[in-house]
Amino acid sequence: MSEDVKGWTRDQMAARAAQELEDGFYVNLGIGIPTLVANNIPAGMTVTLQSENGMLGIGPFPYEGEEDPDLINAGKQTISELPSSVYFSSADSFAMIRGGHIDLTVLGAMEVSQDGDIANWMIPGKMIKGMGGAMDLVAGVKKIIVVMEHTSKNGDPKFIPSCSLPLTGKDVVDMIVTDLAVFQRPDHDSPFRLIECAPGVTAEDVRARTTAAYTE
């Protein structure tokens, strides 16, 4: 891929993931790029955002100067509320997730394998805050979308044959959106397929930066 082709920005990646939302969905957004999905919900669509720390009905990110420090998401970012927002304990929030009441989650990841395994909660030897709700989300939510950079900061592929980092879940990912491309699989017995490239990115560009097996 030539140096002047950069693929999608973080916001464009979130907007692409937001295209997978459907009217009436209950959706949980992971930290990082997935939080930007809140600002890219298609006009006229009713989607209810849920957070593990006990909030149902999250609005877009507040404008600078309008933040309320008491209103945060699970990643401790300031958010806004809606007239329909409700608050409850994190136990109730996890009951929604574990009970299969969330339609879709958008998560970040450090690695995704060609079999749909995801590693997104720790790097051995590095201090972490905790695993958060990711393991519950990948086990209890109906559809899992991963949004991540296609390669790491040092250029290593992140969509790979087998994850080397501790797993969050096995065979759980349904769709991957990176800055270069979109991969999807119809079910967990099928391989991922390259269904879309970012503007200015070719299938050859994607193949050169991916070690996982997939179809086109």
JOFENBEL-V310493 format. One record per residue. RES is the residue in one small letter. PSI is psi as a letter, one per 20 degrees, with the letter a starting at -180 (999 if undefined). Layout:
BEGIN
res = [RES	RES]
psi = [PSI	PSI]
END
This chain:
BEGIN
res = [m	s	e	d	v	k	g	w	t	r	d	q	m	a	a	r	a	a	q	e	l	e	d	g	f	y	v	n	l	g	i	g	i	p	t	l	v	a	n	n	i	p	a	g	m	t	v	t	l	q	s	e	n	g	m	l	g	i	g	p	f	p	y	e	g	e	e	d	p	d	l	i	n	a	g	k	q	t	i	s	e	l	p	s	s	v	y	f	s	s	a	d	s	f	a	m	i	r	g	g	h	i	d	l	t	v	l	g	a	m	e	v	s	q	d	g	d	i	a	n	w	m	i	p	g	k	m	i	k	g	m	g	g	a	m	d	l	v	a	g	v	k	k	i	i	v	v	m	e	h	t	s	k	n	g	d	p	k	f	i	p	s	c	s	l	p	l	t	g	k	d	v	v	d	m	i	v	t	d	l	a	v	f	q	r	p	d	h	d	s	p	f	r	l	i	e	c	a	p	g	v	t	a	e	d	v	r	a	r	t	t	a	a	y	t	e]
psi = [p	q	h	i	o	i	b	q	r	g	h	h	g	h	h	g	h	h	i	i	q	q	p	i	q	p	p	p	p	r	r	b	h	h	h	i	h	h	j	j	p	q	p	i	p	o	p	o	p	q	q	h	j	l	p	o	m	p	a	r	p	q	q	p	i	j	q	o	i	i	o	q	a	h	j	k	q	p	a	q	r	r	h	j	q	q	q	r	q	h	g	h	g	h	h	g	g	h	j	k	j	p	h	q	q	o	q	r	q	h	q	p	r	i	j	j	q	p	o	j	i	q	o	p	i	q	p	q	h	r	i	b	j	g	h	g	g	i	h	i	q	h	p	o	p	p	p	r	q	h	r	r	h	j	j	q	q	i	o	r	g	p	p	i	r	p	q	h	q	p	l	h	p	h	q	p	o	a	i	h	r	p	q	q	p	h	r	i	i	q	r	q	p	o	i	q	q	q	p	i	p	r	h	h	g	g	h	i	j	p	i	q	p	r	r	999]
END
